Structures are given as structure tokens and as C-alpha cells.
Amino acid sequence: MADAALWTDAHVNDLRIPEGQYFLADTGFGTSDVLLVPYQGVHYHLKEWRQANVKPRNAEELFNHRYSALCNVIEHIFGVMKHQWGILRHVPEYSMDIQARIPAALCALHNFIQKYHPDTFNLESDGNLLEINHDVALGELGDGPPDAAEQRKADQQREIIARDMWADYLNEHRRQGLPLPG
């Protein structure tokens, strides 16, 4: 299924996203009030930057760099979950309703085990990566795909986030007496 079709189906079928939070999505999804996508045409490859010791030169590069780093953490979480829980490595034999509940249930089990029997899983991380906040109020999505006004609003929100990140980044450089990028 194409990204846009997948997102439209989820949008129409009442996918709930915690208020004030976002899903990370690639540029194939487009922008909406609850999706953050990277800037198109802006380089941000973590491995290449690390090897060349390259630093972000502007707000868009910093946003994409941090977006990429966060995506790597998410991929790591999926890897940890698949390693720990064999049910995630096999073709599901359950209804979609049950399948949709399995990841949250496994995360809850993971957190319980990490709290009461932390030596059960041999993780490189401290195990807190999978913590879920169940006390967050859930927001409602509108019907259908995002319209042009919603996309503009989402792009403006991304700009605000990127600008705030950049300002913090520059302030930290100043605080540490590091040369300013540019």
C-alpha cells in the first residue's frame, strides 16, 4: 500500500495521536497536523556526517539531522522488541483488532519486567526506551487526507520547531565558546 493511502486509511479510521505529539513519517506521507516529515533536498545522513565530522549549517539541516537520529532510536526499539518477543517475527495469525493491541501489550510487559526483573533482558540500553505514557489525552483526527490549509499549518509548525532547535543549538555553541556554524 502506498504511504499516502496508508495514512488516509488510518486518518479516516480514527487513528488517535496524543495531543501535542507527532508521528515521524518520510516525505511520501506529506505533512499534516500530526506528522513531522524531514525537509526535502536537505542532507542529514548520520553515518556520513559522523565520519566526516560535519555539523549542521542551518535550521533545516539540524532538524533533519535530529529527525534522522530519532528515527534510528525508533528502529532500535523495533529491533529490541523483535529480539525479545518472537510473536513479532512471525506472520500474525490474529485478527487486525488483536494485532493492533500486541505492540502496546508487549511494551507494557517489557517495562514491567525491566522494573521488577531488570536482568531478564540483556539490553545495551537502560530499557527506558520503550516506556509508554498512558496518561496522555488522546486527540481526534479529522476525516480524510490533509487539505492544503492543514499542510501549510503543519509546515509552519515544522518551521517553528526547526527554528527553536536552531536557536538552542546556537546558544549552546555560544555557551561552550564553540565557533558558530554557518
WOSUL-V469104 format. One record per backbone hydrogen bond with DSSP energy under -1.0 kcal/mol. CO is the residue of the C=O (numbers start at 1). NH is the residue of the N-H. Records with the same first field share a line. If there is no record, write none. Layout:
# WOSUL-V469104
CO: NH, NH
This chain:
# WOSUL-V469104
2: 6
3: 7
4: 8
5: 9
6: 10
7: 11
8: 12
9: 13
10: 15
17: 139
18: 21
23: 36
26: 29
32: 35
34: 23
36: 25
39: 42
45: 49
46: 50
47: 51
48: 52
49: 54
58: 62
59: 63
60: 64
61: 65
62: 66
63: 67
64: 68
65: 69
66: 70
67: 71
68: 72
69: 73
70: 74
71: 75
72: 76
73: 77
74: 78
75: 79
76: 80
77: 81
78: 82
79: 83
80: 84
81: 85
85: 88
86: 89
95: 99
96: 100
98: 101, 102
101: 105
102: 106
103: 107
104: 108
105: 109
106: 110
107: 111
108: 112
109: 113
110: 114
111: 115
112: 116
113: 117
117: 120
121: 123
128: 131
137: 19
147: 151
148: 152
149: 153
150: 154
151: 155
152: 156
153: 157
154: 158
155: 159
156: 160
157: 161
158: 162
159: 163
160: 164
161: 165
162: 166
163: 167
164: 168
165: 169
166: 170
167: 171
168: 172
169: 173
170: 174
171: 175
172: 176
173: 178
